[in-house]
């Protein structure tokens, strides 16, 4: 599995996690907040990332600063590599 495969898998995971939390995302460029993400949904997404990838997978500050679906996936990948 290549780095790009991992990233594609993580983008799919973030997309599915957001959808499960009620957000409609369609592409990596979609911004978490622009599609309706709130502070409560942010906490829930981080909790899912922690459950799936470990305690350091995603922090609130990172999600706020890098909030597109692709950026969220890249952040998780950087902490789990």
C-alpha positions in Angstrom: 0.0 0.0 0.0 1.4 3.4 -1.0 1.2 6.7 0.8 -1.5 7.9 -1.7 -3.5 4.7 -1.0 -3.4 5.5 2.7 -4.5 9.1 2.1 -7.4 7.9 -0.1 -8.4 5.5 2.6 -8.2 8.3 5.2 -10.2 10.7 3.0 -12.9 8.0 2.7 -12.8 7.5 6.4 -13.2 11.3 7.2 -15.9 11.6 4.6 -17.8 8.6 6.1 -17.3 9.9 9.6 -18.6 13.4 8.7 -21.6 11.8 6.9 -22.4 9.8 10.0 -22.4 13.0 12.0 -24.9 14.6 9.6 -22.5 16.6 7.3 -22.8 16.4 3.5 -19.3 16.2 2.1 -18.5 15.2 -1.4 -14.9 16.0 -2.1 -11.6 16.5 -0.3 -11.8 20.3 -0.8 -15.0 20.5 1.2 -14.5 22.5 4.3 -15.8 21.0 7.6 -17.2 24.3 8.8 -18.7 25.4 5.5 -20.7 22.2 5.2 -22.2 22.8 8.7 -19.6 21.5 11.1 -20.0 22.9 14.6 -18.0 22.7 17.8 -20.1 19.8 19.0 -19.6 17.9 15.7 -15.9 18.8 15.9 -15.7 17.1 19.3 -17.6 14.0 18.0 -15.3 13.8 14.9 -12.2 14.0 17.1 -13.6 11.3 19.4 -14.1 9.0 16.4 -10.6 9.7 15.2 -9.2 8.9 18.6 -11.2 5.6 18.8 -10.0 4.6 15.3 -6.4 5.9 15.2 -5.2 6.7 18.7 -5.1 9.6 21.2 -2.9 11.9 19.1 -4.7 11.4 15.8 -6.4 14.8 15.6 -6.6 17.8 17.9 -9.2 20.6 17.9 -6.6 23.2 17.0 -5.4 21.2 14.0 -9.0 20.6 12.8 -9.8 24.4 13.1 -6.6 25.4 11.3 -6.8 22.7 8.6 -10.4 22.1 8.1 -10.9 20.7 4.6 -11.6 17.0 4.4 -8.3 16.4 2.7 -6.4 18.4 5.3 -8.1 16.5 8.1 -7.1 13.2 6.5 -3.5 14.5 6.0 -3.3 15.5 9.7 -4.5 12.1 10.8 -2.0 10.4 8.5 0.9 12.5 9.8 0.1 11.4 13.4 -0.4 7.8 12.6 2.6 7.3 10.2 
